């Protein structure tokens, strides 16, 4: 788990994901949030990451399937 502070948010972009254009994209929270939008990335602070993890563990939203290149 990443230990990020508010000054160091988690930035996720489909352009930096090794799973881009794979079957994983269809069930990815980032794709659901960015799909068809002009924003190139999603930024989550620590509290948002925790909330999303809880929602995903409960099966209410897809998990973040982003895997950064490199």
N, CA, C, O and CB atoms as a CASP TS submission, in Angstrom:
PFRMAT TS
TARGET T0000
AUTHOR 0000-0000-0000
METHOD Language model
MODEL 1
PARENT N/A
ATOM      1  N   UNK     1       0.845  -1.161   0.000  1.00  0.00           N
ATOM      2  CA  UNK     1       0.000   0.000   0.000  1.00  0.00           C
ATOM      3  C   UNK     1       0.899   1.235   0.000  1.00  0.00           C
ATOM      4  O   UNK     1       1.921   1.278   0.685  1.00  0.00           O
ATOM      5  CB  UNK     1      -0.966  -0.008   1.216  1.00  0.00           C
ATOM      6  N   UNK     2       0.495   2.239  -0.785  1.00  0.00           N
ATOM      7  CA  UNK     2       1.220   3.499  -0.808  1.00  0.00           C
ATOM      8  C   UNK     2       0.843   4.320   0.415  1.00  0.00           C
ATOM      9  O   UNK     2      -0.326   4.375   0.796  1.00  0.00           O
ATOM     10  CB  UNK     2       0.926   4.282  -2.105  1.00  0.00           C
ATOM     11  N   UNK     3       1.823   4.950   1.022  1.00  0.00           N
ATOM     12  CA  UNK     3       1.565   5.857   2.134  1.00  0.00           C
ATOM     13  C   UNK     3       1.728   7.264   1.596  1.00  0.00           C
ATOM     14  O   UNK     3       2.824   7.824   1.618  1.00  0.00           O
ATOM     15  CB  UNK     3       2.526   5.587   3.354  1.00  0.00           C
ATOM     16  N   UNK     4       0.635   7.833   1.114  1.00  0.00           N
ATOM     17  CA  UNK     4       0.663   9.133   0.478  1.00  0.00           C
ATOM     18  C   UNK     4       0.043  10.178   1.380  1.00  0.00           C
ATOM     19  O   UNK     4      -0.889   9.888   2.129  1.00  0.00           O
ATOM     20  CB  UNK     4      -0.057   9.090  -0.858  1.00  0.00           C
ATOM     21  N   UNK     5       0.552  11.378   1.310  1.00  0.00           N
ATOM     22  CA  UNK     5      -0.025  12.479   2.053  1.00  0.00           C
ATOM     23  C   UNK     5      -0.858  13.331   1.119  1.00  0.00           C
ATOM     24  O   UNK     5      -0.874  13.098  -0.089  1.00  0.00           O
ATOM     25  CB  UNK     5       1.066  13.319   2.732  1.00  0.00           C
ATOM     26  N   UNK     6      -1.548  14.313   1.665  1.00  0.00           N
ATOM     27  CA  UNK     6      -2.342  15.209   0.828  1.00  0.00           C
ATOM     28  C   UNK     6      -1.463  15.969  -0.147  1.00  0.00           C
ATOM     29  O   UNK     6      -1.922  16.338  -1.228  1.00  0.00           O
ATOM     30  CB  UNK     6      -3.132  16.187   1.689  1.00  0.00           C
ATOM     31  N   UNK     7      -0.218  16.209   0.209  1.00  0.00           N
ATOM     32  CA  UNK     7       0.680  16.931  -0.684  1.00  0.00           C
ATOM     33  C   UNK     7       1.294  16.027  -1.745  1.00  0.00           C
ATOM     34  O   UNK     7       1.961  16.513  -2.659  1.00  0.00           O
ATOM     35  CB  UNK     7       1.775  17.594   0.115  1.00  0.00           C
ATOM     36  N   UNK     8       1.083  14.749  -1.639  1.00  0.00           N
ATOM     37  CA  UNK     8       1.616  13.791  -2.599  1.00  0.00           C
ATOM     38  C   UNK     8       0.487  12.855  -3.037  1.00  0.00           C
ATOM     39  O   UNK     8       0.458  11.695  -2.627  1.00  0.00           O
ATOM     40  CB  UNK     8       2.807  12.986  -1.987  1.00  0.00           C
ATOM     41  N   UNK     9      -0.441  13.343  -3.866  1.00  0.00           N
ATOM     42  CA  UNK     9      -1.604  12.526  -4.236  1.00  0.00           C
ATOM     43  C   UNK     9      -1.251  11.422  -5.218  1.00  0.00           C
ATOM     44  O   UNK     9      -0.194  11.455  -5.848  1.00  0.00           O
ATOM     45  CB  UNK     9      -2.687  13.399  -4.831  1.00  0.00           C
ATOM     46  N   UNK    10      -2.125  10.462  -5.341  1.00  0.00           N
ATOM     47  CA  UNK    10      -2.017   9.402  -6.329  1.00  0.00           C
ATOM     48  C   UNK    10      -2.632   9.921  -7.621  1.00  0.00           C
ATOM     49  O   UNK    10      -3.819  10.248  -7.647  1.00  0.00           O
ATOM     50  CB  UNK    10      -2.720   8.085  -5.845  1.00  0.00           C
ATOM     51  N   UNK    11      -1.851  10.002  -8.693  1.00  0.00           N
ATOM     52  CA  UNK    11      -2.320  10.470  -9.996  1.00  0.00           C
ATOM     53  C   UNK    11      -2.330   9.274 -10.928  1.00  0.00           C
ATOM     54  O   UNK    11      -1.309   8.614 -11.122  1.00  0.00           O
ATOM     55  CB  UNK    11      -1.419  11.630 -10.561  1.00  0.00           C
ATOM     56  N   UNK    12      -3.500   8.999 -11.508  1.00  0.00           N
ATOM     57  CA  UNK    12      -3.650   7.845 -12.391  1.00  0.00           C
ATOM     58  C   UNK    12      -4.124   8.326 -13.746  1.00  0.00           C
ATOM     59  O   UNK    12      -5.113   9.052 -13.846  1.00  0.00           O
ATOM     60  CB  UNK    12      -4.636   6.804 -11.799  1.00  0.00           C
ATOM     61  N   UNK    13      -3.426   7.925 -14.775  1.00  0.00           N
ATOM     62  CA  UNK    13      -3.791   8.258 -16.138  1.00  0.00           C
ATOM     63  C   UNK    13      -3.793   6.983 -16.972  1.00  0.00           C
ATOM     64  O   UNK    13      -2.888   6.157 -16.849  1.00  0.00           O
ATOM     65  CB  UNK    13      -2.822   9.313 -16.733  1.00  0.00           C
ATOM     66  N   UNK    14      -4.791   6.822 -17.806  1.00  0.00           N
ATOM     67  CA  UNK    14      -4.832   5.659 -18.696  1.00  0.00           C
ATOM     68  C   UNK    14      -3.615   5.646 -19.622  1.00  0.00           C
ATOM     69  O   UNK    14      -3.161   4.579 -20.035  1.00  0.00           O
ATOM     70  CB  UNK    14      -6.135   5.660 -19.527  1.00  0.00           C
ATOM     71  N   UNK    15      -3.086   6.830 -19.949  1.00  0.00           N
ATOM     72  CA  UNK    15      -1.929   6.925 -20.834  1.00  0.00           C
ATOM     73  C   UNK    15      -0.668   6.317 -20.233  1.00  0.00           C
ATOM     74  O   UNK    15       0.257   5.981 -20.972  1.00  0.00           O
ATOM     75  CB  UNK    15      -1.674   8.362 -21.183  1.00  0.00           C
ATOM     76  N   UNK    16      -0.606   6.168 -18.911  1.00  0.00           N
ATOM     77  CA  UNK    16       0.576   5.595 -18.263  1.00  0.00           C
ATOM     78  C   UNK    16       0.347   4.164 -17.799  1.00  0.00           C
ATOM     79  O   UNK    16       1.186   3.607 -17.091  1.00  0.00           O
ATOM     80  CB  UNK    16       0.985   6.449 -17.084  1.00  0.00           C
ATOM     81  N   UNK    17      -0.762   3.566 -18.183  1.00  0.00           N
ATOM     82  CA  UNK    17      -1.106   2.230 -17.703  1.00  0.00           C
ATOM     83  C   UNK    17      -0.704   1.154 -18.706  1.00  0.00           C
ATOM     84  O   UNK    17      -1.032   1.246 -19.889  1.00  0.00           O
ATOM     85  CB  UNK    17      -2.601   2.143 -17.417  1.00  0.00           C
ATOM     86  N   UNK    18       0.001   0.141 -18.231  1.00  0.00           N
ATOM     87  CA  UNK    18       0.407  -0.956 -19.108  1.00  0.00           C
ATOM     88  C   UNK    18      -0.785  -1.809 -19.529  1.00  0.00           C
ATOM     89  O   UNK    18      -0.680  -2.599 -20.467  1.00  0.00           O
ATOM     90  CB  UNK    18       1.448  -1.826 -18.416  1.00  0.00           C
ATOM     91  N   UNK    19      -1.912  -1.658 -18.848  1.00  0.00           N
ATOM     92  CA  UNK    19      -3.099  -2.447 -19.170  1.00  0.00           C
ATOM     93  C   UNK    19      -4.051  -1.700 -20.118  1.00  0.00           C
ATOM     94  O   UNK    19      -5.150  -2.177 -20.404  1.00  0.00           O
ATOM     95  CB  UNK    19      -3.835  -2.824 -17.886  1.00  0.00           C
ATOM     96  N   UNK    20      -3.621  -0.530 -20.599  1.00  0.00           N
ATOM     97  CA  UNK    20      -4.452   0.265 -21.501  1.00  0.00           C
ATOM     98  C   UNK    20      -4.832  -0.554 -22.731  1.00  0.00           C
ATOM     99  O   UNK    20      -4.006  -1.269 -23.298  1.00  0.00           O
ATOM    100  CB  UNK    20      -3.720   1.557 -21.920  1.00  0.00           C
ATOM    101  N   UNK    21      -6.079  -0.438 -23.124  1.00  0.00           N
ATOM    102  CA  UNK    21      -6.635  -1.135 -24.287  1.00  0.00           C
ATOM    103  C   UNK    21      -6.683  -2.650 -24.114  1.00  0.00           C
ATOM    104  O   UNK    21      -6.764  -3.378 -25.103  1.00  0.00           O
ATOM    105  CB  UNK    21      -5.829  -0.801 -25.513  1.00  0.00           C
ATOM    106  N   UNK    22      -6.633  -3.137 -22.869  1.00  0.00           N
ATOM    107  CA  UNK    22      -6.764  -4.574 -22.612  1.00  0.00           C
ATOM    108  C   UNK    22      -8.171  -4.855 -22.083  1.00  0.00           C
ATOM    109  O   UNK    22      -8.968  -3.934 -21.907  1.00  0.00           O
ATOM    110  CB  UNK    22      -5.677  -5.067 -21.595  1.00  0.00           C
ATOM    111  N   UNK    23      -8.465  -6.109 -21.837  1.00  0.00           N
ATOM    112  CA  UNK    23      -9.765  -6.486 -21.272  1.00  0.00           C
ATOM    113  C   UNK    23      -9.980  -5.876 -19.889  1.00  0.00           C
ATOM    114  O   UNK    23     -11.119  -5.684 -19.463  1.00  0.00           O
ATOM    115  CB  UNK    23      -9.882  -8.008 -21.191  1.00  0.00           C
ATOM    116  N   UNK    24      -8.890  -5.574 -19.191  1.00  0.00           N
ATOM    117  CA  UNK    24      -8.988  -5.002 -17.846  1.00  0.00           C
ATOM    118  C   UNK    24      -9.612  -3.608 -17.870  1.00  0.00           C
ATOM    119  O   UNK    24     -10.211  -3.194 -16.878  1.00  0.00           O
ATOM    120  CB  UNK    24      -7.605  -4.940 -17.197  1.00  0.00           C
ATOM    121  N   UNK    25      -9.491  -2.882 -18.968  1.00  0.00           N
ATOM    122  CA  UNK    25     -10.022  -1.510 -19.042  1.00  0.00           C
ATOM    123  C   UNK    25     -11.535  -1.462 -18.823  1.00  0.00           C
ATOM    124  O   UNK    25     -12.044  -0.514 -18.226  1.00  0.00           O
ATOM    125  CB  UNK    25      -9.683  -0.890 -20.397  1.00  0.00           C
ATOM    126  N   UNK    26     -12.242  -2.462 -19.296  1.00  0.00           N
ATOM    127  CA  UNK    26     -13.696  -2.459 -19.191  1.00  0.00           C
ATOM    128  C   UNK    26     -14.216  -2.521 -17.769  1.00  0.00           C
ATOM    129  O   UNK    26     -15.363  -2.152 -17.519  1.00  0.00           O
ATOM    130  CB  UNK    26     -14.247  -3.595 -19.954  1.00  0.00           C
ATOM    131  N   UNK    27     -13.397  -2.982 -16.828  1.00  0.00           N
ATOM    132  CA  UNK    27     -13.821  -3.109 -15.435  1.00  0.00           C
ATOM    133  C   UNK    27     -12.891  -2.327 -14.516  1.00  0.00           C
ATOM    134  O   UNK    27     -12.586  -2.764 -13.407  1.00  0.00           O
ATOM    135  CB  UNK    27     -13.861  -4.585 -15.017  1.00  0.00           C
ATOM    136  N   UNK    28     -12.447  -1.170 -14.988  1.00  0.00           N
ATOM    137  CA  UNK    28     -11.519  -0.345 -14.215  1.00  0.00           C
ATOM    138  C   UNK    28     -12.216   0.929 -13.764  1.00  0.00           C
ATOM    139  O   UNK    28     -12.911   1.571 -14.551  1.00  0.00           O
ATOM    140  CB  UNK    28     -10.258  -0.008 -15.043  1.00  0.00           C
ATOM    141  N   UNK    29     -12.035   1.292 -12.519  1.00  0.00           N
ATOM    142  CA  UNK    29     -12.634   2.500 -11.978  1.00  0.00           C
ATOM    143  C   UNK    29     -12.150   3.743 -12.716  1.00  0.00           C
ATOM    144  O   UNK    29     -12.935   4.661 -12.953  1.00  0.00           O
ATOM    145  CB  UNK    29     -12.326   2.618 -10.497  1.00  0.00           C
ATOM    146  N   UNK    30     -10.885   3.789 -13.077  1.00  0.00           N
ATOM    147  CA  UNK    30     -10.348   4.957 -13.779  1.00  0.00           C
ATOM    148  C   UNK    30     -11.017   5.109 -15.143  1.00  0.00           C
ATOM    149  O   UNK    30     -11.368   6.223 -15.532  1.00  0.00           O
ATOM    150  CB  UNK    30      -8.814   4.837 -13.943  1.00  0.00           C
ATOM    151  N   UNK    31     -11.198   4.016 -15.870  1.00  0.00           N
ATOM    152  CA  UNK    31     -11.893   4.075 -17.147  1.00  0.00           C
ATOM    153  C   UNK    31     -13.314   4.581 -16.952  1.00  0.00           C
ATOM    154  O   UNK    31     -13.806   5.380 -17.749  1.00  0.00           O
ATOM    155  CB  UNK    31     -11.902   2.699 -17.820  1.00  0.00           C
ATOM    156  N   UNK    32     -13.967   4.123 -15.906  1.00  0.00           N
ATOM    157  CA  UNK    32     -15.334   4.572 -15.637  1.00  0.00           C
ATOM    158  C   UNK    32     -15.371   6.062 -15.321  1.00  0.00           C
ATOM    159  O   UNK    32     -16.312   6.752 -15.714  1.00  0.00           O
ATOM    160  CB  UNK    32     -15.940   3.775 -14.478  1.00  0.00           C
ATOM    161  N   UNK    33     -14.367   6.565 -14.619  1.00  0.00           N
ATOM    162  CA  UNK    33     -14.324   7.978 -14.263  1.00  0.00           C
ATOM    163  C   UNK    33     -13.874   8.870 -15.414  1.00  0.00           C
ATOM    164  O   UNK    33     -14.367   9.989 -15.558  1.00  0.00           O
ATOM    165  CB  UNK    33     -13.410   8.176 -13.090  1.00  0.00           C
ATOM    166  N   UNK    34     -12.945   8.387 -16.235  1.00  0.00           N
ATOM    167  CA  UNK    34     -12.376   9.218 -17.305  1.00  0.00           C
ATOM    168  C   UNK    34     -13.024   8.989 -18.658  1.00  0.00           C
ATOM    169  O   UNK    34     -12.913   9.842 -19.539  1.00  0.00           O
ATOM    170  CB  UNK    34     -10.905   8.962 -17.418  1.00  0.00           C
ATOM    171  N   UNK    35     -13.690   7.873 -18.847  1.00  0.00           N
ATOM    172  CA  UNK    35     -14.248   7.538 -20.150  1.00  0.00           C
ATOM    173  C   UNK    35     -15.127   8.639 -20.711  1.00  0.00           C
ATOM    174  O   UNK    35     -16.103   9.045 -20.081  1.00  0.00           O
ATOM    175  CB  UNK    35     -15.035   6.267 -20.058  1.00  0.00           C
ATOM    176  N   UNK    36     -14.777   9.125 -21.902  1.00  0.00           N
ATOM    177  CA  UNK    36     -15.563  10.143 -22.558  1.00  0.00           C
ATOM    178  C   UNK    36     -15.400  11.535 -21.987  1.00  0.00           C
ATOM    179  O   UNK    36     -16.138  12.446 -22.363  1.00  0.00           O
ATOM    180  CB  UNK    36     -16.969   9.770 -22.506  1.00  0.00           C
ATOM    181  N   UNK    37     -14.457  11.718 -21.092  1.00  0.00           N
ATOM    182  CA  UNK    37     -14.235  13.038 -20.483  1.00  0.00           C
ATOM    183  C   UNK    37     -12.940  13.623 -21.010  1.00  0.00           C
ATOM    184  O   UNK    37     -12.098  12.906 -21.551  1.00  0.00           O
ATOM    185  CB  UNK    37     -14.197  12.944 -18.932  1.00  0.00           C
ATOM    186  N   UNK    38     -12.788  14.900 -20.853  1.00  0.00           N
ATOM    187  CA  UNK    38     -11.589  15.570 -21.343  1.00  0.00           C
ATOM    188  C   UNK    38     -10.421  15.505 -20.368  1.00  0.00           C
ATOM    189  O   UNK    38      -9.281  15.734 -20.770  1.00  0.00           O
ATOM    190  CB  UNK    38     -11.902  16.999 -21.647  1.00  0.00           C
ATOM    191  N   UNK    39     -10.672  15.200 -19.107  1.00  0.00           N
ATOM    192  CA  UNK    39      -9.591  15.124 -18.126  1.00  0.00           C
ATOM    193  C   UNK    39      -8.705  13.927 -18.456  1.00  0.00           C
ATOM    194  O   UNK    39      -9.206  12.819 -18.645  1.00  0.00           O
ATOM    195  CB  UNK    39     -10.156  15.013 -16.675  1.00  0.00           C
ATOM    196  N   UNK    40      -7.395  14.141 -18.527  1.00  0.00           N
ATOM    197  CA  UNK    40      -6.495  13.044 -18.900  1.00  0.00           C
ATOM    198  C   UNK    40      -6.119  12.123 -17.748  1.00  0.00           C
ATOM    199  O   UNK    40      -5.535  11.062 -17.970  1.00  0.00           O
ATOM    200  CB  UNK    40      -5.252  13.604 -19.492  1.00  0.00           C
ATOM    201  N   UNK    41      -6.452  12.522 -16.503  1.00  0.00           N
ATOM    202  CA  UNK    41      -6.051  11.724 -15.348  1.00  0.00           C
ATOM    203  C   UNK    41      -7.024  11.924 -14.208  1.00  0.00           C
ATOM    204  O   UNK    41      -7.821  12.863 -14.202  1.00  0.00           O
ATOM    205  CB  UNK    41      -4.632  12.085 -14.903  1.00  0.00           C
ATOM    206  N   UNK    42      -6.946  11.022 -13.242  1.00  0.00           N
ATOM    207  CA  UNK    42      -7.735  11.110 -12.020  1.00  0.00           C
ATOM    208  C   UNK    42      -6.746  11.266 -10.870  1.00  0.00           C
ATOM    209  O   UNK    42      -5.738  10.562 -10.815  1.00  0.00           O
ATOM    210  CB  UNK    42      -8.667   9.843 -11.825  1.00  0.00           C
ATOM    211  N   UNK    43      -7.031  12.176  -9.962  1.00  0.00           N
ATOM    212  CA  UNK    43      -6.167  12.414  -8.805  1.00  0.00           C
ATOM    213  C   UNK    43      -6.956  12.093  -7.543  1.00  0.00           C
ATOM    214  O   UNK    43      -8.025  12.656  -7.308  1.00  0.00           O
ATOM    215  CB  UNK    43      -5.642  13.890  -8.779  1.00  0.00           C
ATOM    216  N   UNK    44      -6.417  11.179  -6.728  1.00  0.00           N
ATOM    217  CA  UNK    44      -7.057  10.777  -5.479  1.00  0.00           C
ATOM    218  C   UNK    44      -6.158  11.141  -4.316  1.00  0.00           C
ATOM    219  O   UNK    44      -4.975  10.801  -4.317  1.00  0.00           O
ATOM    220  CB  UNK    44      -7.369   9.263  -5.473  1.00  0.00           C
ATOM    221  N   UNK    45      -6.708  11.834  -3.313  1.00  0.00           N
ATOM    222  CA  UNK    45      -5.928  12.039  -2.100  1.00  0.00           C
ATOM    223  C   UNK    45      -6.082  10.789  -1.230  1.00  0.00           C
ATOM    224  O   UNK    45      -6.814   9.867  -1.591  1.00  0.00           O
ATOM    225  CB  UNK    45      -6.390  13.337  -1.331  1.00  0.00           C
ATOM    226  N   UNK    46      -5.406  10.759  -0.104  1.00  0.00           N
ATOM    227  CA  UNK    46      -5.381   9.557   0.735  1.00  0.00           C
ATOM    228  C   UNK    46      -6.771   9.154   1.212  1.00  0.00           C
ATOM    229  O   UNK    46      -7.115   7.972   1.192  1.00  0.00           O
ATOM    230  CB  UNK    46      -4.478   9.780   1.933  1.00  0.00           C
ATOM    231  N   UNK    47      -7.570  10.127   1.640  1.00  0.00           N
ATOM    232  CA  UNK    47      -8.916   9.813   2.129  1.00  0.00           C
ATOM    233  C   UNK    47      -9.782   9.231   1.010  1.00  0.00           C
ATOM    234  O   UNK    47     -10.556   8.301   1.234  1.00  0.00           O
ATOM    235  CB  UNK    47      -9.583  11.074   2.714  1.00  0.00           C
ATOM    236  N   UNK    48      -9.645   9.787  -0.194  1.00  0.00           N
ATOM    237  CA  UNK    48     -10.415   9.269  -1.337  1.00  0.00           C
ATOM    238  C   UNK    48      -9.973   7.854  -1.695  1.00  0.00           C
ATOM    239  O   UNK    48     -10.799   7.010  -2.043  1.00  0.00           O
ATOM    240  CB  UNK    48     -10.256  10.195  -2.560  1.00  0.00           C
ATOM    241  N   UNK    49      -8.665   7.597  -1.610  1.00  0.00           N
ATOM    242  CA  UNK    49      -8.164   6.252  -1.892  1.00  0.00           C
ATOM    243  C   UNK    49      -8.753   5.234  -0.916  1.00  0.00           C
ATOM    244  O   UNK    49      -9.154   4.139  -1.309  1.00  0.00           O
ATOM    245  CB  UNK    49      -6.629   6.227  -1.821  1.00  0.00           C
ATOM    246  N   UNK    50      -8.799   5.609   0.350  1.00  0.00           N
ATOM    247  CA  UNK    50      -9.358   4.712   1.366  1.00  0.00           C
ATOM    248  C   UNK    50     -10.842   4.458   1.109  1.00  0.00           C
ATOM    249  O   UNK    50     -11.312   3.324   1.205  1.00  0.00           O
ATOM    250  CB  UNK    50      -9.157   5.302   2.775  1.00  0.00           C
ATOM    251  N   UNK    51     -11.573   5.522   0.783  1.00  0.00           N
ATOM    252  CA  UNK    51     -13.004   5.374   0.510  1.00  0.00           C
ATOM    253  C   UNK    51     -13.241   4.491  -0.709  1.00  0.00           C
ATOM    254  O   UNK    51     -14.125   3.635  -0.690  1.00  0.00           O
ATOM    255  CB  UNK    51     -13.654   6.747   0.298  1.00  0.00           C
ATOM    256  N   UNK    52     -12.467   4.689  -1.757  1.00  0.00           N
ATOM    257  CA  UNK    52     -12.629   3.864  -2.958  1.00  0.00           C
ATOM    258  C   UNK    52     -12.286   2.406  -2.683  1.00  0.00           C
ATOM    259  O   UNK    52     -12.940   1.501  -3.202  1.00  0.00           O
ATOM    260  CB  UNK    52     -11.753   4.396  -4.090  1.00  0.00           C
ATOM    261  N   UNK    53     -11.261   2.179  -1.867  1.00  0.00           N
ATOM    262  CA  UNK    53     -10.892   0.802  -1.523  1.00  0.00           C
ATOM    263  C   UNK    53     -12.027   0.123  -0.752  1.00  0.00           C
ATOM    264  O   UNK    53     -12.330  -1.044  -0.999  1.00  0.00           O
ATOM    265  CB  UNK    53      -9.587   0.779  -0.688  1.00  0.00           C
ATOM    266  N   UNK    54     -12.652   0.845   0.177  1.00  0.00           N
ATOM    267  CA  UNK    54     -13.782   0.294   0.927  1.00  0.00           C
ATOM    268  C   UNK    54     -14.958  -0.014   0.003  1.00  0.00           C
ATOM    269  O   UNK    54     -15.575  -1.074   0.109  1.00  0.00           O
ATOM    270  CB  UNK    54     -14.220   1.271   2.028  1.00  0.00           C
ATOM    271  N   UNK    55     -15.264   0.914  -0.902  1.00  0.00           N
ATOM    272  CA  UNK    55     -16.362   0.683  -1.850  1.00  0.00           C
ATOM    273  C   UNK    55     -16.061  -0.502  -2.761  1.00  0.00           C
ATOM    274  O   UNK    55     -16.941  -1.319  -3.030  1.00  0.00           O
ATOM    275  CB  UNK    55     -16.616   1.941  -2.695  1.00  0.00           C
ATOM    276  N   UNK    56     -14.839  -0.595  -3.228  1.00  0.00           N
ATOM    277  CA  UNK    56     -14.464  -1.718  -4.099  1.00  0.00           C
ATOM    278  C   UNK    56     -14.527  -3.046  -3.342  1.00  0.00           C
ATOM    279  O   UNK    56     -15.010  -4.044  -3.876  1.00  0.00           O
ATOM    280  CB  UNK    56     -13.047  -1.505  -4.673  1.00  0.00           C
ATOM    281  N   UNK    57     -14.043  -3.058  -2.113  1.00  0.00           N
ATOM    282  CA  UNK    57     -14.092  -4.289  -1.309  1.00  0.00           C
ATOM    283  C   UNK    57     -15.526  -4.730  -1.044  1.00  0.00           C
ATOM    284  O   UNK    57     -15.791  -5.918  -0.862  1.00  0.00           O
ATOM    285  CB  UNK    57     -13.361  -4.086   0.020  1.00  0.00           C
ATOM    286  N   UNK    58     -16.451  -3.773  -1.023  1.00  0.00           N
ATOM    287  CA  UNK    58     -17.867  -4.098  -0.825  1.00  0.00           C
ATOM    288  C   UNK    58     -18.558  -4.453  -2.143  1.00  0.00           C
ATOM    289  O   UNK    58     -19.734  -4.816  -2.152  1.00  0.00           O
ATOM    290  CB  UNK    58     -18.589  -2.923  -0.161  1.00  0.00           C
ATOM    291  N   UNK    59     -17.827  -4.346  -3.257  1.00  0.00           N
ATOM    292  CA  UNK    59     -18.400  -4.686  -4.552  1.00  0.00           C
ATOM    293  C   UNK    59     -19.270  -3.584  -5.144  1.00  0.00           C
ATOM    294  O   UNK    59     -20.052  -3.838  -6.060  1.00  0.00           O
ATOM    295  CB  UNK    59     -19.205  -5.934  -4.428  1.00  0.00           C
ATOM    296  N   UNK    60     -19.141  -2.363  -4.629  1.00  0.00           N
ATOM    297  CA  UNK    60     -19.991  -1.265  -5.097  1.00  0.00           C
ATOM    298  C   UNK    60     -19.399  -0.499  -6.272  1.00  0.00           C
ATOM    299  O   UNK    60     -20.141   0.131  -7.025  1.00  0.00           O
ATOM    300  CB  UNK    60     -20.252  -0.313  -3.970  1.00  0.00           C
ATOM    301  N   UNK    61     -18.081  -0.537  -6.446  1.00  0.00           N
ATOM    302  CA  UNK    61     -17.408   0.075  -7.594  1.00  0.00           C
ATOM    303  C   UNK    61     -16.310  -0.875  -8.045  1.00  0.00           C
ATOM    304  O   UNK    61     -15.854  -1.712  -7.266  1.00  0.00           O
ATOM    305  CB  UNK    61     -16.823   1.495  -7.238  1.00  0.00           C
ATOM    306  N   UNK    62     -15.878  -0.753  -9.309  1.00  0.00           N
ATOM    307  CA  UNK    62     -14.748  -1.578  -9.749  1.00  0.00           C
ATOM    308  C   UNK    62     -13.474  -1.154  -9.019  1.00  0.00           C
ATOM    309  O   UNK    62     -13.385  -0.037  -8.508  1.00  0.00           O
ATOM    310  CB  UNK    62     -14.552  -1.470 -11.286  1.00  0.00           C
ATOM    311  N   UNK    63     -12.506  -2.037  -8.974  1.00  0.00           N
ATOM    312  CA  UNK    63     -11.234  -1.698  -8.356  1.00  0.00           C
ATOM    313  C   UNK    63     -10.395  -0.853  -9.308  1.00  0.00           C
ATOM    314  O   UNK    63     -10.664  -0.807 -10.509  1.00  0.00           O
ATOM    315  CB  UNK    63     -10.472  -2.970  -7.950  1.00  0.00           C
ATOM    316  N   UNK    64      -9.382  -0.188  -8.770  1.00  0.00           N
ATOM    317  CA  UNK    64      -8.425   0.522  -9.611  1.00  0.00           C
ATOM    318  C   UNK    64      -7.457  -0.514 -10.140  1.00  0.00           C
ATOM    319  O   UNK    64      -6.717  -1.128  -9.372  1.00  0.00           O
ATOM    320  CB  UNK    64      -7.680   1.664  -8.824  1.00  0.00           C
ATOM    321  N   UNK    65      -7.458  -0.708 -11.432  1.00  0.00           N
ATOM    322  CA  UNK    65      -6.632  -1.743 -12.036  1.00  0.00           C
ATOM    323  C   UNK    65      -5.412  -1.160 -12.732  1.00  0.00           C
ATOM    324  O   UNK    65      -4.728  -1.861 -13.479  1.00  0.00           O
ATOM    325  CB  UNK    65      -7.446  -2.551 -13.019  1.00  0.00           C
ATOM    326  N   UNK    66      -5.137   0.107 -12.495  1.00  0.00           N
ATOM    327  CA  UNK    66      -4.018   0.802 -13.129  1.00  0.00           C
ATOM    328  C   UNK    66      -2.701   0.179 -12.744  1.00  0.00           C
ATOM    329  O   UNK    66      -2.459  -0.089 -11.568  1.00  0.00           O
ATOM    330  CB  UNK    66      -4.019   2.271 -12.759  1.00  0.00           C
ATOM    331  N   UNK    67      -1.845  -0.056 -13.721  1.00  0.00           N
ATOM    332  CA  UNK    67      -0.486  -0.537 -13.497  1.00  0.00           C
ATOM    333  C   UNK    67       0.426   0.364 -14.306  1.00  0.00           C
ATOM    334  O   UNK    67       0.415   0.310 -15.535  1.00  0.00           O
ATOM    335  CB  UNK    67      -0.316  -2.056 -13.902  1.00  0.00           C
ATOM    336  N   UNK    68       1.220   1.196 -13.634  1.00  0.00           N
ATOM    337  CA  UNK    68       2.056   2.180 -14.309  1.00  0.00           C
ATOM    338  C   UNK    68       3.165   1.527 -15.122  1.00  0.00           C
ATOM    339  O   UNK    68       3.716   0.493 -14.744  1.00  0.00           O
ATOM    340  CB  UNK    68       2.654   3.133 -13.299  1.00  0.00           C
ATOM    341  N   UNK    69       3.473   2.156 -16.241  1.00  0.00           N
ATOM    342  CA  UNK    69       4.583   1.718 -17.084  1.00  0.00           C
ATOM    343  C   UNK    69       5.868   1.945 -16.322  1.00  0.00           C
ATOM    344  O   UNK    69       6.049   2.974 -15.672  1.00  0.00           O
ATOM    345  CB  UNK    69       4.601   2.469 -18.449  1.00  0.00           C
ATOM    346  N   UNK    70       6.773   0.956 -16.410  1.00  0.00           N
ATOM    347  CA  UNK    70       8.091   1.104 -15.779  1.00  0.00           C
ATOM    348  C   UNK    70       8.029   0.799 -14.374  1.00  0.00           C
ATOM    349  O   UNK    70       9.044   0.869 -13.682  1.00  0.00           O
ATOM    350  CB  UNK    70       8.639   2.454 -15.951  1.00  0.00           C
TER
END
